[in-house]
Amino acid sequence: MPWRPKLDAKKLKKQNDELALQLLRTREQLQQKEGYLVGMEVLLDQRAERIDRLTVQVDKLRAQNKRLDQENAQRRSCPRPPVAAPRIRQTQHAVLTVGCCGGSTLRSA
């Protein structure tokens, strides 16, 4: 019969308990990290949806700007009739004053 080392039951029980405790702690850490991961995935989905909505809005605004640029270019290309500058000339005005007794006088201003 080959020689077998003497097994220390107390020492093995202590190691087993320590490993079981370490396994429980590791499982708890894993559950916490999985919960954190789920929260991060939800947050990522929300942000992705917001980015999609903003991208659609940006695309609409770009299309609107393109349409407005085309309208502006079309309006600039249309010939416009020349607008005459207003002429200011001085004229002499006559002022008619009516008196209280029916008499009137005409004088220049």
Beta strands, then each sheet from edge to edge (+ up, - down):
strand 1: 94-98
strand 2: 104-108
sheet 1: 1+ 2-
end
